[in-house]
């Protein structure tokens, strides 16, 4: 893990991205305090599919709660 200050990160951004791409973790610091982490993206990242939970939320989810249940939440 390499720690670099913001100025160095701006100056050598392409080089740092290349190092992160091959697996190195880069910490970007301001006045010695860590602010951000530059890490490689996983090759196994799955693309999100909208609608994957379709049908999992039924109409009952949108119905009002019984009065006694509402009272417990509000107290």
PESUL-V574094 format. One record per backbone hydrogen bond with DSSP energy under -0.5 kcal/mol. CO is the residue of the C=O (numbers start at 1). NH is the residue of the N-H. Records with the same first field share a line. If there is no record, write none. Layout:
CO=NH + NH
This chain:
2=27
4=29
5=9
6=10
7=11
8=12
10=13
12=16
13=17
14=18
15=19
16=20
17=21
18=22
19=24
20=23
24=26
25=2
26=28 + 38
27=4 + 29
28=35 + 36
29=6
30=33
32=34
33=30
36=28
37=39
38=26
42=45
48=50
49=52
51=54
53=56 + 57
56=58
58=61
59=62
60=63
66=70
67=71
68=72
69=73
70=74
71=75
